[in-house]
């Protein structure tokens, strides 16, 4: 695996951990008691964008084997 490919894999791993942590926070029982609704909305948008970015990284990773052949 090339160096840039290793970096992409590591980036996705780190991003997925952050997504998991944010999801846990957003699903916490007392979230509405601790955070303003407007901030929850922003965090939800952030979560959705992070998920999209993770999906793109996954698509790139899936193509790595084909890139090495070309």
C-alpha positions in Angstrom: 0.0 0.0 0.0 1.3 3.4 -0.9 2.0 6.1 1.7 -1.0 8.3 0.6 -3.2 5.3 0.8 -2.1 4.5 4.3 -2.9 8.1 5.2 -6.4 7.9 3.8 -7.1 4.6 5.7 -5.8 6.2 8.9 -7.9 9.4 8.3 -11.0 7.3 7.8 -10.3 5.3 11.0 -9.9 8.5 13.0 -13.0 10.1 11.4 -15.1 7.0 12.1 -14.1 7.2 15.8 -15.2 10.8 15.9 -18.5 9.9 14.2 -19.1 7.2 16.7 -18.4 9.6 19.6 -20.6 12.3 18.2 -23.4 9.8 17.6 -23.2 8.6 21.2 -23.4 12.2 22.4 -26.3 13.0 20.1 -28.2 10.0 21.4 -27.5 10.6 25.1 -30.6 10.8 27.2 -30.0 14.2 28.7 -28.7 16.0 25.6 -31.6 18.5 25.5 -31.0 19.4 29.1 -27.3 20.1 28.5 -27.3 21.7 25.0 -29.4 24.3 23.2 -31.6 23.1 20.4 -29.8 25.3 17.9 -26.5 23.7 18.8 -28.1 20.2 18.5 -29.1 21.2 15.0 -25.6 22.2 14.1 -24.1 19.1 15.6 -26.6 17.0 13.6 -25.5 18.7 10.4 -21.9 18.2 11.3 -22.6 14.5 11.9 -24.3 14.1 8.5 -21.4 15.8 6.7 -18.9 13.6 8.5 -20.8 10.5 7.5 -20.8 11.7 3.9 -17.0 12.3 4.0 -16.5 8.9 5.5 -18.5 7.3 2.7 -16.3 9.1 0.1 -13.1 7.9 1.9 -14.5 4.3 1.8 -15.1 4.6 -1.9 -11.6 5.7 -2.4 -10.2 2.9 -0.3 -12.2 0.3 -2.2 -10.4 1.5 -5.4 -6.9 1.3 -4.1 -6.3 -2.3 -5.3 -7.4 -1.2 -8.8 -5.1 1.8 -8.8 -2.0 -0.3 -8.0 -2.7 -2.4 -11.1 -3.0 0.6 -13.4 
